[in-house]
Amino acid sequence: MAIEIFMPALSPTMEEGTLASWLVKEGDTVTSGDVIAEIETDKATMEVESIDDGTVAKILIEAGTDGVPVGQIIAILAEEGEDVADVKMPNVSASTMPENATTSTADTANVQSKIAQSDTPDTMMSLLTALKTTQTDVAEDGSRIKASPLAKRMAANEGVDIAAIAGSGPHGRIVKRDVEAALAGGTAPAPVAAPAPTTSKPSAQPSSDYYPPHDDIPFREERLSNMRKTIAKRLTESKTTVPHFYLTVECELDELLAQRKELNEKLADSGIKISVNDFIIRASALALKKVPAANVQFAGDKMYWYERVDISMAVAIEGGLVTPVVRGADQLGLADIANTTKELALKARDGKLMPEDYAGGTFSISNLGMMGIKEFSAVINPPQGAILAIGSGEQRPVIKDGALAVATVMSCTISCDHRAVDGAVGAEFLKAFKGFIQDPITMLL
């Protein structure tokens, strides 16, 4: 029996992807675990492995195709011993979801929401698996039909309506034995009738609202990547639906810089090098533990209070931005944070991040200090409740004990979701954060 290969959900926010390239061709024999394709998601370009043994009978979606929905059939494998010529090909296109691979929008949204709230990589990965397998048929009355992929394939190959088969699996799910029983007992329903051809003309594609402002200026047009589309969508949603407010504090860094130099000298033989950003992550995590009301998320008619601090750190890569997560940052020392951030940053820039590396996060940090930016306000990364924007450390005049002095000062601005974090809570967080930054020895207690 032919094996259908579906467009997988490789990212918690992935609804569609670009089939960047095929690493196999029709007629090739593949085994479970072989890399067969590369798919561009909203986060990175990732490899897809075959989960079955077989021969590539037909590639249904060409390399370079954009907007392939999660759950769409992209290729067909012939099982061992099966003649490729006997494999029945489904009628699919790059813009049409096959009936036996439709994805429930409600289920997908539900699973994606749970992924964003998951506390551990194991939980997140199990939810990703659930998202990949949330594929159901829809009956004529619009109700969902719960059926296993094998049962759906068998029903489709026999030309029967799976909606008329009673399921004996968990929660009424239709499984293989139900289809076999229906066929063996002669109770299989009649083949599904093909839909009547429509005579209506397709509506014209709406024209774009965006045009070059001047016809006489040379320009280059470039199609947006899936990552850039997702950034545009999510940040537009954030700024239009999340009530932002901003608080800024100035932190003196001289003590921290001296402490960092001393620690790095002691760690020279270990290959570990602690950055200012590692201190910032540590200080943020400890401040969130001290002010748990800032480590929260608004969720409609309820709030989520997180008991662990997972810090998302913004990393600029070619074509966009990703936010790998330092999990349990409140439980890590500076050396552990340094190792974790270095590994995540390298994976991000090499396009090697896996879903468990960037899914979730309870709080974000965006640091543009190394680029010379004095101060800025960041856009909240939904569904998180706040993001901390870090400016550069520079020498500025300060007043100490009534006298003018010079200190290395860093401006830090927190953007808060006012539905979840009140002004007093944001101020309390910044007070705790500043205390750790200006007296870094307290981070070691």
C-alpha positions as CSV (number, residue, x, y, z in Angstrom):
1,M,0.0,0.0,0.0
2,A,1.4,3.4,-1.0
3,I,2.8,5.6,1.8
4,E,1.9,9.3,1.8
5,I,4.4,11.8,2.9
6,F,2.9,15.0,4.3
7,M,4.2,18.5,4.8
8,P,5.4,18.3,8.5
9,A,5.0,20.9,11.2
10,L,8.6,21.7,12.0
11,S,7.9,24.8,14.1
12,P,5.4,25.7,16.7
13,T,4.1,28.6,14.7
14,M,4.3,26.9,11.3
15,E,1.2,26.9,9.2
16,E,2.9,26.5,5.9
17,G,6.4,26.2,4.5
18,T,8.6,26.4,1.5
19,L,9.7,23.1,0.0
20,A,13.3,24.3,-0.5
21,S,14.8,21.3,-2.2
22,W,14.4,17.5,-2.7
23,L,17.4,15.4,-1.8
24,V,15.9,12.4,-3.6
25,K,14.3,11.8,-7.0
26,E,11.5,9.6,-8.3
27,G,12.7,6.0,-8.4
28,D,15.1,6.3,-5.5
29,T,15.0,3.8,-2.7
30,V,14.9,5.3,0.8
31,T,15.0,3.8,4.3
32,S,13.7,5.2,7.6
33,G,15.9,8.0,8.8
34,D,17.2,9.1,5.3
35,V,17.1,12.8,4.7
36,I,14.7,13.3,1.8
37,A,14.0,17.1,1.6
38,E,14.8,20.5,3.0
39,I,12.0,22.7,4.2
40,E,12.1,26.4,5.0
41,T,10.0,27.2,8.0
42,D,9.3,30.5,9.7
43,K,12.5,29.9,11.8
44,A,15.1,28.1,9.7
45,T,15.7,25.7,6.9
46,M,15.4,22.2,8.3
47,E,16.0,18.7,7.0
48,V,13.1,16.2,6.7
49,E,13.7,12.5,7.3
50,S,11.7,9.6,5.9
51,I,9.9,7.6,8.5
52,D,9.2,4.6,6.3
53,D,11.2,2.4,3.9
54,G,10.2,2.4,0.3
55,T,10.7,3.7,-3.2
56,V,9.9,7.3,-4.2
57,A,7.0,6.8,-6.6
58,K,6.0,10.4,-7.2
59,I,7.1,13.8,-6.0
60,L,3.9,15.9,-5.9
61,I,5.3,19.3,-4.9
62,E,8.2,20.7,-6.8
63,A,11.3,22.1,-5.1
64,G,11.0,25.8,-4.5
65,T,7.2,25.8,-4.0
66,D,6.1,28.4,-1.5
67,G,3.1,28.3,0.8
68,V,2.7,24.5,1.1
69,P,0.2,24.0,4.0
70,V,1.1,21.7,6.9
71,G,-0.5,18.3,6.3
72,Q,-0.5,18.5,2.5
73,I,0.8,15.4,0.6
74,I,4.1,16.2,-0.9
75,A,5.3,12.8,-2.1
76,I,4.3,9.2,-2.4
77,L,6.4,6.2,-1.5
78,A,5.8,2.7,-2.8
79,E,6.2,0.0,-0.1
80,E,8.8,-2.7,-0.5
81,G,7.6,-5.2,-3.1
82,E,5.0,-2.8,-4.5
83,D,5.2,-1.8,-8.1
84,V,5.6,1.9,-8.5
85,A,3.3,1.8,-11.6
86,D,0.5,0.4,-9.4
87,V,0.6,3.3,-7.0
88,K,-2.5,5.4,-7.1
89,M,-1.7,9.1,-7.2
90,P,-3.9,11.6,-5.3
91,N,-5.2,14.7,-7.0
92,V,-3.3,17.4,-5.2
93,S,-1.8,20.7,-6.1
94,A,0.4,23.3,-4.4
95,S,-2.6,25.3,-3.4
96,T,-5.1,22.5,-2.6
97,M,-5.2,20.4,0.6
98,P,-6.2,16.8,-0.1
99,E,-9.3,15.7,1.7
100,N,-7.6,12.9,3.6
101,A,-4.9,15.2,4.9
102,T,-6.9,18.2,6.0
103,T,-5.7,19.8,9.3
104,S,-8.2,21.0,11.8
105,T,-7.5,24.7,12.3
106,A,-9.0,24.6,15.8
107,D,-6.8,21.6,16.8
108,T,-3.7,23.2,15.3
109,A,-4.3,26.5,17.1
110,N,-4.9,24.6,20.3
111,V,-1.7,22.6,20.1
112,Q,0.3,25.6,19.0
113,S,-1.0,27.5,22.0
114,K,0.0,24.6,24.3
115,I,3.5,24.5,22.7
116,A,4.0,28.2,23.5
117,Q,3.1,27.5,27.1
118,S,5.1,24.3,27.5
119,D,7.6,24.2,30.3
120,T,10.0,21.5,29.1
121,P,11.5,20.4,25.7
122,D,10.0,17.0,26.2
123,T,6.5,18.5,26.6
124,M,7.0,20.7,23.6
125,M,8.2,17.9,21.4
126,S,5.3,15.7,22.3
127,L,2.9,18.6,21.4
128,L,4.8,19.0,18.1
129,T,4.2,15.4,17.4
130,A,0.5,15.9,18.2
131,L,0.4,18.8,15.8
132,K,1.9,16.8,13.0
133,T,-0.7,14.0,13.5
134,T,-3.7,16.3,14.0
135,Q,-5.2,15.4,10.6
136,T,-8.8,14.7,10.3
137,D,-11.5,14.3,7.6
138,V,-14.6,16.4,7.6
139,A,-18.1,15.0,7.1
140,E,-20.7,16.6,4.9
141,D,-22.3,18.2,8.0
142,G,-19.0,19.8,9.0
143,S,-18.3,17.4,11.9
144,R,-14.9,16.0,12.4
145,I,-14.1,12.4,11.5
146,K,-11.4,10.8,13.7
147,A,-9.4,8.2,11.8
148,S,-5.9,6.9,11.8
149,P,-3.7,7.8,8.7
150,L,-3.7,4.1,7.7
151,A,-7.4,3.8,8.0
152,K,-7.8,6.9,5.8
153,R,-5.4,5.5,3.2
154,M,-7.2,2.2,3.1
155,A,-10.6,3.8,2.7
156,A,-9.3,6.1,0.0
157,N,-7.7,3.3,-1.9
158,E,-10.9,1.2,-1.8
159,G,-13.0,4.3,-2.8
160,V,-15.3,4.3,0.2
161,D,-16.6,7.0,2.4
162,I,-14.8,6.8,5.7
163,A,-17.5,8.9,7.3
164,A,-19.9,6.0,7.1
165,I,-17.6,3.6,9.0
166,A,-18.1,3.2,12.8
167,G,-14.9,3.6,14.8
168,S,-13.8,1.2,17.5
169,G,-10.6,2.9,18.5
170,P,-10.1,5.3,21.4
171,H,-12.9,8.0,21.5
172,G,-14.5,6.5,18.5
173,R,-11.4,6.8,16.3
174,I,-11.6,4.8,13.0
175,V,-8.7,2.3,12.8
176,K,-7.5,-0.3,10.3
177,R,-9.7,-3.1,11.7
178,D,-12.8,-1.0,11.2
179,V,-12.1,-0.5,7.5
180,E,-11.2,-4.2,7.1
181,A,-14.4,-5.3,8.9
182,A,-16.5,-3.0,6.7
183,L,-15.0,-4.4,3.6
184,A,-15.1,-8.1,4.7
185,G,-18.7,-7.8,5.9
186,G,-19.9,-6.4,2.6
187,T,-21.1,-3.3,4.5
188,A,-18.6,-1.0,2.9
189,P,-20.4,2.1,1.7
190,A,-20.6,3.1,-1.9
191,P,-17.6,4.9,-3.4
192,V,-17.5,8.6,-2.8
193,A,-19.0,10.4,-5.7
194,A,-16.9,13.1,-7.3
195,P,-18.0,16.6,-6.7
196,A,-20.0,18.2,-9.5
197,P,-18.0,20.6,-11.6
198,T,-18.6,24.2,-10.8
199,T,-19.6,26.7,-13.4
200,S,-18.7,29.8,-11.5
201,K,-15.6,31.7,-12.5
202,P,-12.8,32.1,-9.9
203,S,-12.6,35.6,-8.4
204,A,-9.7,37.7,-9.6
205,Q,-6.7,37.9,-7.3
206,P,-6.8,41.2,-5.3
207,S,-4.0,43.5,-6.3
208,S,-1.3,44.4,-3.8
209,D,-1.7,47.5,-1.6
210,Y,2.1,48.1,-1.9
211,Y,3.7,49.7,-4.9
212,P,7.1,51.3,-5.5
213,P,6.7,55.0,-4.5
214,H,8.6,56.3,-7.5
215,D,8.6,54.8,-11.0
216,D,11.8,56.6,-11.9
217,I,14.0,55.2,-9.1
218,P,15.7,51.8,-9.8
219,F,14.8,49.2,-7.3
220,R,15.1,45.5,-6.7
221,E,12.1,43.3,-5.8
222,E,12.7,40.4,-3.4
223,R,10.1,37.9,-2.2
224,L,9.8,37.6,1.6
225,S,11.1,34.5,3.2
226,N,8.8,32.6,5.5
227,M,10.8,33.9,8.5
228,R,10.3,37.5,7.4
229,K,6.6,36.9,6.8
230,T,6.2,35.5,10.3
231,I,8.1,38.4,11.9
232,A,5.9,40.9,10.1
233,K,2.7,39.1,11.1
234,R,3.6,38.5,14.7
235,L,5.1,41.9,15.4
236,T,2.2,43.7,13.7
237,E,-0.2,41.6,15.9
238,S,1.9,42.5,19.0
239,K,1.9,46.2,18.4
240,T,-1.8,46.4,17.4
241,T,-3.3,44.1,20.1
242,V,-0.9,44.3,23.0
243,P,-1.0,47.5,25.1
244,H,2.7,48.3,25.5
245,F,4.2,50.6,28.1
246,Y,7.9,51.4,28.7
247,L,10.2,51.9,31.7
248,T,13.9,52.9,31.5
249,V,16.6,52.6,34.1
250,E,20.3,53.4,33.9
251,C,22.8,50.9,35.4
252,E,26.5,51.5,36.2
253,L,28.7,48.8,34.8
254,D,32.1,49.4,36.2
255,E,31.9,46.9,39.0
256,L,30.4,44.3,36.7
257,L,33.2,44.8,34.1
258,A,35.9,44.4,36.7
259,Q,34.2,41.2,38.0
260,R,33.9,39.9,34.5
261,K,37.6,40.5,33.8
262,E,38.6,38.7,37.0
263,L,36.3,35.7,36.3
264,N,37.5,35.3,32.7
265,E,41.1,35.3,33.9
266,K,40.3,32.4,36.2
267,L,38.4,30.6,33.5
268,A,41.1,31.1,30.8
269,D,42.2,27.5,30.8
270,S,38.7,26.1,30.6
271,G,37.9,27.9,27.3
272,I,34.8,29.6,28.8
273,K,34.5,33.3,28.3
274,I,31.7,35.1,30.1
275,S,30.1,38.1,28.2
276,V,28.3,41.1,29.6
277,N,25.2,39.6,28.0
278,D,25.6,36.5,30.2
279,F,25.6,38.7,33.2
280,I,22.4,40.4,31.9
281,I,20.7,37.1,31.4
282,R,21.6,36.0,34.9
283,A,20.5,39.3,36.4
284,S,17.2,39.2,34.5
285,A,16.5,35.6,35.6
286,L,17.2,36.4,39.3
287,A,15.1,39.6,39.1
288,L,12.2,37.6,37.7
289,K,12.5,35.1,40.6
290,K,12.5,38.0,43.0
291,V,9.6,39.7,41.3
292,P,7.5,36.7,40.0
293,A,4.6,39.0,39.0
294,A,6.8,40.0,36.0
295,N,7.3,36.4,34.8
296,V,3.7,36.0,33.6
297,Q,1.6,35.8,30.5
298,F,-1.9,37.2,29.8
299,A,-4.3,34.5,28.5
300,G,-7.7,36.1,28.0
301,D,-9.7,35.3,31.1
302,K,-6.7,34.0,33.1
303,M,-3.0,34.6,33.8
304,Y,-0.1,32.1,33.7
305,W,2.5,32.6,36.4
306,Y,5.6,30.7,35.5
307,E,7.7,29.1,38.3
308,R,10.7,28.7,36.1
309,V,12.5,31.4,34.1
310,D,13.2,30.6,30.5
311,I,14.9,33.6,28.8
312,S,14.5,34.1,25.0
313,M,17.5,36.0,23.6
314,A,17.1,37.8,20.3
315,V,19.8,36.7,17.8
316,A,20.1,38.5,14.4
317,I,20.7,36.2,11.5
318,E,20.7,36.7,7.8
319,G,17.2,37.5,6.7
320,G,15.6,38.0,10.1
321,L,15.6,37.3,13.8
322,V,15.3,34.2,16.0
323,T,14.9,33.9,19.7
324,P,16.6,30.7,21.1
325,V,15.7,30.0,24.7
326,V,18.0,29.6,27.8
327,R,15.8,27.3,29.8
328,G,15.9,27.4,33.6
329,A,18.2,30.5,33.5
330,D,17.4,31.1,37.1
331,Q,19.0,27.8,38.0
332,L,22.2,28.3,35.9
333,G,25.5,29.8,36.9
334,L,27.4,32.3,34.7
335,A,29.6,29.7,33.2
336,D,26.6,27.5,32.3
337,I,24.8,30.5,30.8
338,A,27.9,31.4,28.8
339,N,28.2,27.9,27.3
340,T,24.4,27.7,26.5
341,T,24.3,31.1,24.9
342,K,27.4,30.5,22.8
343,E,26.0,27.1,21.5
344,L,22.5,28.6,20.8
345,A,24.0,31.6,18.9
346,L,26.1,29.4,16.7
347,K,23.2,27.1,15.9
348,A,21.0,30.1,15.1
349,R,23.5,31.6,12.7
350,D,24.2,28.2,11.1
351,G,20.4,27.6,10.7
352,K,20.6,24.5,12.9
353,L,18.1,25.4,15.6
354,M,15.6,22.7,16.4
355,P,12.1,23.5,17.7
356,E,13.1,22.6,21.2
357,D,15.8,25.4,21.0
358,Y,13.4,28.2,20.4
359,A,9.9,27.2,21.4
360,G,8.4,28.8,24.6
361,G,10.3,31.3,26.7
362,T,8.7,33.3,29.5
363,F,10.7,36.6,29.0
364,S,12.9,38.1,26.3
365,I,16.1,40.1,26.1
366,S,17.1,42.1,23.0
367,N,20.7,43.5,23.3
368,L,21.9,46.0,20.7
369,G,24.6,47.5,22.9
370,M,27.4,45.8,20.9
371,M,26.1,47.8,17.9
372,G,26.5,51.1,19.6
373,I,22.8,51.7,20.2
374,K,22.4,53.9,23.3
375,E,18.8,53.2,24.1
376,F,15.7,51.7,22.4
377,S,12.3,50.1,23.1
378,A,11.7,46.6,21.9
379,V,8.4,45.0,20.7
380,I,7.0,42.3,23.0
381,N,7.4,38.8,21.7
382,P,3.9,37.4,22.1
383,P,2.6,35.6,24.1
384,Q,5.2,36.7,26.6
385,G,4.4,39.6,29.0
386,A,7.6,41.6,28.7
387,I,10.9,42.2,26.9
388,L,14.1,44.0,28.1
389,A,16.0,46.2,25.6
390,I,19.7,46.6,26.4
391,G,21.7,49.6,25.2
392,S,25.4,50.1,25.0
393,G,27.6,50.7,28.0
394,E,29.4,54.0,27.6
395,Q,31.1,56.5,29.8
396,R,28.8,59.3,31.1
397,P,29.0,62.0,33.7
398,V,27.4,61.0,37.0
399,I,27.0,62.6,40.4
400,K,28.5,60.6,43.3
401,D,28.5,61.9,46.8
402,G,27.7,65.4,45.5
403,A,30.6,65.5,43.1
404,L,30.9,65.0,39.4
405,A,32.4,61.7,38.3
406,V,32.6,59.5,35.2
407,A,31.0,56.0,35.1
408,T,30.3,53.4,32.5
409,V,26.5,53.5,32.2
410,M,24.0,51.3,30.3
411,S,20.4,52.2,29.5
412,C,17.8,49.4,29.9
413,T,14.2,49.7,28.8
414,I,11.5,47.2,29.6
415,S,8.4,46.9,27.4
416,C,5.5,45.4,29.3
417,D,2.1,44.1,28.3
418,H,-0.1,46.2,30.5
419,R,-2.8,43.5,30.6
420,A,-0.4,41.3,32.5
421,V,2.3,43.5,34.1
422,D,1.4,46.7,36.0
423,G,3.7,49.8,36.1
424,A,4.7,49.1,39.7
425,V,5.6,45.5,38.9
426,G,7.8,46.7,35.9
427,A,9.5,49.2,38.1
428,E,10.1,46.7,40.9
429,F,11.7,44.3,38.3
430,L,14.0,47.0,37.0
431,K,15.0,47.9,40.6
432,A,15.9,44.3,41.3
433,F,17.7,44.0,37.9
434,K,19.7,47.2,38.5
435,G,20.7,45.9,41.9
436,F,22.2,42.7,40.5
437,I,24.0,44.5,37.7
438,Q,25.5,47.2,39.9
439,D,26.5,44.7,42.6
440,P,27.3,41.6,40.6
441,I,28.7,39.7,43.5
442,T,25.1,39.2,44.7
443,M,24.4,37.1,41.6
444,L,26.8,34.5,43.0
445,L,25.0,34.2,46.3
